[in-house]
Amino acid sequence: MRAGLALAVLAALGVPVSAFAQAAPTVVQPSAEALALARALGPIGWVQAAPDLGEFTEGLTGRLLNTQLASRGPGCDAQDPRCRGVAQRLAREAAPARMAAMRAVRIKLVAYMIEDRLKPDEIAAAQAALATPGGAALQQALAAAADPSRISPETMQRAQVMLGTETPNETDLFERFYDATRDLPRTQRRIPPPPMPTRKTP
């Protein structure tokens, strides 16, 4: 289960993990009521650590320049401005949709955490006003969102599946990058990806 926790944290930070998530049965979606409350609350706690679009695009560019597909061999030379330009263009095109998918997964994780601790009538009460009898239970959900170690194993298992099925697989993007740079010089040198973005606090 620690693998699922690591995957979810990586996703919250905007790191693509679809390639690492193993196939699993379809996840039962959260209730409409819990999802509505999660959207109203917005990303909270550790889920808020996602990078902004610029950071996400920079990270995606670095992964394109650093990738080495087993089926295609080394990528183009990242020191070649043409190679870097293609990577930046593809990353800019792909980043918004990929970030949106990551955000949708994060919102669902909040909804699952709400369902883990609130009864349906408490969810309804919390939607009407957060200062209701459901408030104490809601605070537990908020506290859990701020500490991944307190998220239930069931929710983390759902996260692992969603990251593999509801976020874009980057293999297609890597293939497009290889196709767009196939006439450029190859390199054996691996370019390290940019440093992990720092956690953002509210």
Buried (B, 14 or more C-beta within 10 A) or exposed (E): EEEBBBBBBBBBBBBBBBEBBEEEEEBEEBBEBBBBBBBEBEBBBBBBBBBEEEBBBBBBBBBBBBBEEEEBEBBBBBEBEBBBEBBBEBBBEBBEEBBEBBBBBBBBBBBBBBBBBBEEEBBBBBBEEBEBEBBEBBEBBBEBBBEBEBBBEEBBBBBBBBBBBBBBEBEEBBEBBBEBBEEBEEBEEEBEBBEBBEEEEE
